Each structure stands twice: as C-alpha cells, then as structure tokens.
Amino acid sequence: MTMTGEGDGNGFRSYRKGFSLLLLASLLSIYIFWDITGRDGVVQFYSQSILPYIQNASVPRDASSSDINITRTALLPVTSTIAKLVNPHNFQYVFQGNSTCVRRNNTDVYLLICVCVAPANFKHREVIRNTWGSITKYNLEVRLIFLIAKTKNETTQSKINNESKEYNDIVQEDFVDSYRNLSLKSVAMLRWAMSYCNSAKYVLKADDDMFINVPYLIGVLKHKHITNSVIGMLIQGARPIHNPASKWHTPQKLYKEAVYPPYLSGTAYVISGDIVSKLFHASQMTPLFWLEDVYITGLCRRKIGANAVADYGFTYSHRSPTGCAYQHIITGHDNTLEEIEKIWRELQDPNMKC
C-alpha cells in the first residue's frame, strides 16, 4: 500500500503544530523560571521567615547593615532547600550584643567565648566576668558573650535589661529558656557567631559551672592550628538511653540509630571558625535533637564532614578546686561559684607552688 500526498501533508502539518506548541510552552517555562530566579539560577521565593537564613544566611532578619559587617553566602540549591529545611531558627533577638566583636586596635578576634547560662543566673555571669572571663579586659584577641533565652519572669527580665546596658555582652533570643531547649541555644550561638563575629578563629562553647583556663586553651589552639574541626572531650560509642526514669531518656522514635555519632561533651568544646557557618546551615537541614552536644558536635558535624578532635585537657569531671589542679588543663566541670573564685585567685598567685 502506498501513502497518498494528502496524507503526507496532513501529518506534516500536525507535527509542525505540535512542535510549535511544545516550543511555546518551553519558552514560557524559561521565562517563568528566569522571573523567579536570580543570576545564580536558584529560586528566591522562600517565605519571609526563611529568606534571611538562606539568601543572606549570615545576617539575622532583624539586623541592620549599619550594625554589622555583612558577609554574603551563596543561596542554597532549590533541589534541596525547600524539601530539607526543617529548622529555620527564625527567632527574634531581644539583645544582640552586636558590638562585642568590633575590631579594636587593629586586632582580630582569635577566640570568641560563648557561655550558655540561665536568665536568672546573674551571679554566675558576674563571677565569670571577674575570673576566667576577665581575660577580655587585657587580651583583645578574646571576646565574651552570655547566651540566654526568654524568661517569663518580668523582674528577671528587667534586671537583664539593665545588665545588658551595663556590659553589652548579653545575647538573648525569644524562645523559652529550658533544659530541653539547649540545642536551640547552641544553634543561637552558631547564628550569632556567624553574623556578628565571623572573623573569629575559634569559638568556645561553655556551661556556666565550668572553669576554663583560657590562656592555656589559647596556647593549645595556637600549637595545634586546628581547622574543619570541633575539639574537646571526645565521647564515642554512646548509646541512646531508653529508660524513661533517666534524665537523658530518649525515646527510640526520636533517635533511631543504635549508637550516637562521635561527639564532644557539651560542658565545653571549641569550634574552628571555618565551620561555624557550615554547622549553622547543617542545623537548618537536621531535625532538632534535644541533646545539644550530640546534635551540634555529632549529627550536624557529621553532616558537613568535619572532624571531632579529642583533647583530654578538656574534662567533664569535677576536679580539685585548686590552682595546681588547673595549671596544665583546659576545663573542669561542676564547680560552685566559690570554687571558681578560689581557683582563679590561686592561678593568679605568682608564688603558687604545686
């Protein structure tokens, strides 16, 4: 059987019509895509609560350009951002302490100290400012902030307002301050360090019952030159505790793996400055887990491929509260305020004999 000329013409016209429609649809799609993308070819239609953490990821949404030295970061790819953004951390600042890391006498920040503390622990903050945290008074390479969250007590908040005006070292976000929200506080630390102290070589996270031998720590860091790492008291092979009676009870539905990834004790650890921003972005893509040390130095660290480095100068045990016991170590845990003051006095004594 032979095909007729009429059949050939109709087939060609149908083909041409279909091709034209396909071409038109393609051009329309390209126009729409170009309209919602920037020059980098990534979608910019995030909600206002998410946008500041994606587009200008180093800048909190309530910060003005006059307050900070803005560092731009690349937009995250559309293929992963919308689907995986699970923790935008879009809380508001009550106090920013945003002048803490301003360059002084042409000196860059080497170590940023971030102390996580309860809002009502005024005495703890005072003692730290006057003891091991007082290094900031003569060493411009070191800066100090206290991280707190929201309190429902109006009297406490009023006192915090006055404290912030006096010292300008309070960083407060408006989520509820509680033990189960410690991971939020550590994410707040990453966000603040990335936004307001992005030149810091290292960031130290510490609890308020720690004694930190800061000069010794600086010596260790300058000797090791650590990058792409978190450093502290390394914990390996730890398993979730499924006993409901335990303070650290973790239901299996919250953590399905049998073993936690290697992580550092949350009592005190150091983050190299080159991964602060990476850890913050990793936290946005990682479901929040209530054990902050497992979350930040385990899960988020693992996501970015950073190292967990052991240094046994970091301890989470209670050491003898004497200058001699702290002379050649970095941290000790579970100290009373009186013990912190005693250790400090003895370390400052040039006649101390050990």
C-alpha positions as CSV (number, residue, x, y, z in Angstrom):
1,M,0.0,0.0,0.0
2,T,1.3,3.5,-0.9
3,M,0.7,6.6,1.2
4,T,-1.1,9.5,-0.6
5,G,0.3,13.0,-0.9
6,E,-2.7,14.3,1.1
7,G,-1.9,12.1,4.0
8,D,1.7,13.3,4.0
9,G,0.7,16.9,4.1
10,N,-1.8,16.5,7.0
11,G,0.8,14.5,9.0
12,F,3.4,17.2,8.5
13,R,1.0,20.0,9.5
14,S,0.0,18.1,12.6
15,Y,3.7,17.6,13.5
16,R,4.5,21.2,12.9
17,K,1.6,22.4,15.1
18,G,2.6,20.1,17.9
19,F,6.2,21.2,17.7
20,S,5.1,24.9,17.8
21,L,3.0,24.3,20.9
22,L,5.9,22.5,22.6
23,L,8.3,25.3,21.7
24,L,5.9,27.9,23.1
25,A,5.5,26.0,26.3
26,S,9.2,25.7,26.7
27,L,9.8,29.4,26.2
28,L,7.0,30.2,28.7
29,S,8.7,27.9,31.2
30,I,12.0,29.5,30.7
31,Y,10.5,33.0,31.2
32,I,8.8,32.0,34.4
33,F,11.9,30.3,35.8
34,W,14.0,33.3,34.9
35,D,11.5,35.6,36.6
36,I,11.7,33.8,39.9
37,T,15.5,33.2,39.9
38,G,18.4,35.5,40.3
39,R,21.6,35.5,38.3
40,D,22.9,32.5,40.2
41,G,20.0,30.4,38.9
42,V,18.4,29.5,42.2
43,V,14.9,30.0,43.4
44,Q,14.2,33.1,45.6
45,F,10.6,32.5,46.6
46,Y,11.2,31.5,50.2
47,S,8.9,32.8,52.9
48,Q,9.9,35.9,54.8
49,S,10.6,33.8,57.9
50,I,13.1,31.6,56.0
51,L,14.6,34.0,53.5
52,P,17.2,35.7,55.8
53,Y,18.7,32.4,56.6
54,I,19.0,31.3,53.0
55,Q,19.7,34.4,50.9
56,N,21.8,36.4,53.4
57,A,22.5,33.4,55.6
58,S,24.9,35.2,57.9
59,V,22.5,38.1,58.7
60,P,19.6,37.8,61.2
61,R,16.4,39.2,59.9
62,D,16.3,42.0,62.5
63,A,19.9,43.2,61.9
64,S,20.6,46.3,60.0
65,S,23.5,46.7,57.6
66,S,24.9,49.5,59.8
67,D,25.2,47.2,62.8
68,I,27.4,44.5,61.2
69,N,29.9,43.7,58.6
70,I,27.7,41.6,56.3
71,T,29.1,38.5,54.8
72,R,27.1,37.2,51.9
73,T,26.7,33.4,51.3
74,A,25.6,31.6,48.3
75,L,21.9,30.6,48.0
76,L,21.3,27.0,48.7
77,P,20.2,24.9,45.7
78,V,16.4,24.7,45.1
79,T,16.7,21.0,44.7
80,S,17.4,20.5,48.4
81,T,16.5,23.6,50.3
82,I,12.7,23.6,50.2
83,A,12.5,19.8,50.9
84,K,15.0,19.7,53.7
85,L,14.8,23.0,55.6
86,V,13.4,21.7,58.9
87,N,14.9,24.1,61.5
88,P,14.9,27.7,60.2
89,H,15.7,29.1,63.6
90,N,13.8,32.3,62.9
91,F,13.7,33.6,66.4
92,Q,14.0,37.3,67.2
93,Y,16.7,38.9,69.2
94,V,15.9,40.6,72.5
95,F,19.5,41.7,72.9
96,Q,22.2,41.2,70.3
97,G,25.4,42.3,71.9
98,N,26.5,43.1,68.4
99,S,29.4,45.3,69.2
100,T,31.3,42.6,71.1
101,C,33.5,41.6,68.2
102,V,34.1,45.0,66.7
103,R,37.8,45.3,65.7
104,R,39.9,47.1,68.3
105,N,43.4,48.5,67.8
106,N,43.6,46.5,64.5
107,T,43.4,43.3,66.5
108,D,41.4,40.4,65.0
109,V,39.3,38.1,67.3
110,Y,41.1,34.9,67.9
111,L,38.7,33.3,70.4
112,L,35.1,34.0,71.0
113,I,33.8,32.6,74.3
114,C,30.1,31.8,74.4
115,V,28.7,30.9,77.9
116,C,25.3,29.2,77.9
117,V,23.5,30.3,81.1
118,A,20.0,30.6,82.5
119,P,18.5,34.0,82.6
120,A,18.3,34.2,86.4
121,N,21.9,33.3,86.9
122,F,23.2,36.8,87.4
123,K,25.8,35.8,89.9
124,H,27.3,33.2,87.6
125,R,27.8,35.8,84.9
126,E,29.3,38.3,87.4
127,V,31.8,35.7,88.7
128,I,32.8,34.6,85.2
129,R,33.3,38.2,84.1
130,N,35.6,38.8,87.2
131,T,37.5,35.5,87.0
132,W,38.4,33.4,84.0
133,G,36.4,35.6,81.6
134,S,38.2,38.7,82.7
135,I,41.0,37.9,80.1
136,T,38.9,40.0,77.7
137,K,39.9,43.1,79.7
138,Y,43.5,42.9,78.6
139,N,43.6,40.5,75.7
140,L,41.8,42.0,72.7
141,E,42.0,38.6,70.8
142,V,39.4,37.2,73.2
143,R,35.7,38.2,73.4
144,L,32.9,37.0,75.7
145,I,29.2,36.7,75.4
146,F,26.5,35.1,77.5
147,L,23.7,33.3,75.7
148,I,20.2,33.3,77.3
149,A,16.7,32.8,76.1
150,K,13.3,34.1,77.1
151,T,12.1,34.3,80.7
152,K,8.5,34.7,81.8
153,N,9.6,36.5,85.0
154,E,9.3,40.2,84.4
155,T,11.5,41.1,87.3
156,T,14.3,38.9,86.0
157,Q,13.9,40.4,82.5
158,S,14.0,43.9,83.9
159,K,17.3,43.1,85.6
160,I,18.6,41.5,82.4
161,N,17.8,44.8,80.6
162,N,19.9,46.7,83.0
163,E,22.7,44.1,82.8
164,S,22.8,44.3,79.1
165,K,23.0,48.1,79.1
166,E,25.9,47.9,81.5
167,Y,28.0,45.2,79.9
168,N,26.7,44.7,76.3
169,D,27.7,41.1,76.5
170,I,24.2,39.5,76.6
171,V,22.7,37.7,73.6
172,Q,19.1,36.8,74.1
173,E,16.7,35.2,71.7
174,D,12.9,34.9,72.3
175,F,12.5,31.2,72.6
176,V,11.8,29.7,76.0
177,D,14.9,29.1,78.1
178,S,14.7,25.5,79.3
179,Y,16.8,22.4,79.6
180,R,15.1,20.7,76.7
181,N,15.9,23.8,74.6
182,L,19.6,23.7,75.0
183,S,20.0,22.7,71.3
184,L,18.2,25.9,70.3
185,K,20.6,27.9,72.4
186,S,23.6,26.3,70.7
187,V,22.1,27.0,67.3
188,A,21.7,30.6,68.5
189,M,25.4,30.6,69.3
190,L,26.2,29.5,65.8
191,R,23.9,32.0,64.3
192,W,25.3,34.9,66.4
193,A,28.9,34.0,65.8
194,M,28.3,33.7,62.1
195,S,26.5,37.1,62.0
196,Y,28.5,39.2,64.4
197,C,31.9,37.6,64.9
198,N,32.6,35.9,61.6
199,S,36.3,36.7,61.8
200,A,36.9,34.7,65.0
201,K,39.5,31.9,64.5
202,Y,37.8,29.8,67.2
203,V,34.5,29.7,69.1
204,L,34.4,28.2,72.6
205,K,31.0,27.0,73.9
206,A,31.0,26.6,77.7
207,D,28.5,26.0,80.5
208,D,28.3,28.4,83.4
209,D,29.6,25.9,86.0
210,M,32.9,25.4,84.2
211,F,36.3,26.8,85.0
212,I,38.2,27.5,81.8
213,N,42.0,28.0,81.8
214,V,41.7,30.4,78.8
215,P,45.4,31.2,78.5
216,Y,46.3,27.5,78.4
217,L,43.5,26.9,75.9
218,I,44.8,29.6,73.6
219,G,48.3,28.0,73.8
220,V,46.9,24.6,72.8
221,L,44.9,26.1,69.9
222,K,47.9,28.1,68.6
223,H,50.1,24.9,68.8
224,K,47.6,22.7,67.0
225,H,46.3,25.0,64.3
226,I,43.0,23.1,64.0
227,T,40.7,23.6,61.1
228,N,37.5,21.9,59.9
229,S,37.1,20.5,63.4
230,V,35.4,20.6,66.8
231,I,37.7,19.9,69.7
232,G,37.0,18.8,73.3
233,M,36.3,15.8,75.4
234,L,35.5,13.1,72.8
235,I,32.8,10.6,73.5
236,Q,32.5,7.5,71.3
237,G,30.1,4.6,71.3
238,A,27.5,6.2,73.4
239,R,24.0,4.8,73.1
240,P,20.6,6.4,73.5
241,I,19.1,5.8,76.9
242,H,15.6,4.4,76.6
243,N,14.9,4.2,80.3
244,P,12.0,6.7,81.0
245,A,13.3,7.2,84.5
246,S,16.6,8.7,83.2
247,K,17.3,12.4,83.0
248,W,18.7,11.7,79.5
249,H,15.8,9.5,78.4
250,T,15.5,9.5,74.6
251,P,12.5,7.6,73.0
252,Q,13.5,5.4,70.1
253,K,11.2,7.3,67.8
254,L,13.4,10.4,68.4
255,Y,16.6,8.7,67.5
256,K,16.5,5.5,65.5
257,E,20.2,4.7,65.3
258,A,21.7,2.3,67.8
259,V,24.7,4.5,68.6
260,Y,25.3,8.2,68.6
261,P,28.0,9.5,66.3
262,P,31.2,10.5,68.0
263,Y,30.6,13.8,69.8
264,L,32.2,16.2,72.3
265,S,31.0,16.8,75.8
266,G,28.7,19.8,75.8
267,T,30.3,21.1,79.0
268,A,32.9,22.8,76.9
269,Y,34.1,22.5,73.3
270,V,35.8,24.6,70.7
271,I,34.6,25.0,67.0
272,S,37.1,26.1,64.4
273,G,35.9,29.4,62.9
274,D,35.9,28.0,59.3
275,I,33.0,25.7,60.0
276,V,30.7,27.9,62.2
277,S,28.6,28.9,59.2
278,K,28.6,25.3,57.8
279,L,27.3,24.0,61.2
280,F,24.6,26.6,61.3
281,H,23.4,25.6,57.8
282,A,23.6,22.0,58.7
283,S,21.4,22.6,61.8
284,Q,18.8,24.1,59.4
285,M,18.7,20.8,57.5
286,T,18.9,18.5,60.5
287,P,15.9,17.7,62.7
288,L,16.4,19.3,66.1
289,F,17.6,16.8,68.7
290,W,17.4,17.8,72.4
291,L,20.9,16.7,73.5
292,E,22.8,19.7,72.3
293,D,26.3,18.1,72.2
294,V,25.1,15.1,70.3
295,Y,23.2,17.4,67.9
296,I,25.8,20.1,67.2
297,T,29.1,18.2,67.5
298,G,27.7,14.8,66.5
299,L,24.9,15.0,64.0
300,C,25.5,18.4,62.4
301,R,29.3,17.9,62.4
302,R,28.9,14.6,60.7
303,K,26.6,16.1,58.0
304,I,29.3,18.6,57.0
305,G,32.2,16.1,57.2
306,A,34.1,17.9,59.9
307,N,36.4,16.2,62.4
308,A,35.8,15.5,66.1
309,V,39.2,16.0,67.8
310,A,40.0,14.7,71.3
311,D,42.0,16.8,73.6
312,Y,42.0,15.5,77.1
313,G,42.8,18.8,78.6
314,F,39.0,19.1,78.3
315,T,37.4,17.3,81.2
316,Y,33.7,17.0,82.3
317,S,34.6,15.7,85.7
318,H,34.9,17.8,88.9
319,R,38.5,18.4,89.6
320,S,40.1,19.5,92.9
321,P,39.2,23.3,93.1
322,T,42.8,24.4,93.3
323,G,45.1,26.4,91.1
324,C,47.5,23.5,90.9
325,A,44.8,21.1,89.6
326,Y,44.0,23.6,86.7
327,Q,47.6,24.7,85.9
328,H,48.0,22.4,82.9
329,I,44.5,21.5,81.9
330,I,41.8,23.4,80.0
331,T,38.5,22.8,81.7
332,G,36.8,21.3,84.8
333,H,33.2,20.8,85.4
334,D,30.5,21.2,88.2
335,N,32.2,24.0,90.1
336,T,30.5,26.2,92.6
337,L,30.9,29.9,92.3
338,E,33.1,29.9,95.4
339,E,35.3,27.2,93.8
340,I,35.7,29.2,90.6
341,E,36.8,32.2,92.5
342,K,39.3,30.2,94.6
343,I,40.8,28.5,91.5
344,W,41.2,31.9,89.9
345,R,42.9,33.5,92.9
346,E,45.4,30.7,93.2
347,L,46.2,30.7,89.5
348,Q,46.9,34.5,89.7
349,D,49.3,34.0,92.6
350,P,52.9,34.2,91.3
351,N,54.0,32.3,94.4
352,M,51.8,29.3,93.9
353,K,53.7,26.1,94.4
354,C,52.5,22.8,93.2
